[in-house]
Amino acid sequence: MAQILMIAARNYRDFPESAFESLLEPEAEALRVAYAAGIARQAWTRKDKPGAIVLLECESVEAAKAWADTLPLRAAGMLDAEFVELAGYRGFFPRG
């Protein structure tokens, strides 16, 4: 399994703030379901702008993108996201 960061932000280019309100609770419920299923490992709300950063555990970046596309905001085109596959930090591995 790969660990992937989804760095997401609301798409204000095409949608006003008021358009997001009705989808926020369905979006949160989708993330709770993903957490219970072991797909979403951790999630944070961004302080720099409306959006989230989610640590996902999926087979691949493509699988993470496919899952994200099922989120209500993403399916509506209201959520921009970048996906970054992570690797263990070499500085924490044994030396010798």
Number of C-alpha atoms within 10 A of each C-alpha: 8 15 21 24 22 23 17 21 19 21 19 14 7 9 13 11 10 7 12 18 9 11 15 13 12 14 16 13 14 16 20 15 12 15 17 11 10 13 20 22 16 14 16 11 13 13 8 7 10 13 18 18 18 20 22 29 21 19 13 15 19 11 14 23 17 11 15 21 16 13 19 20 20 19 11 12 14 20 21 15 20 12 19 15 16 11 9 8 7 8 7 7 8 6 6 3
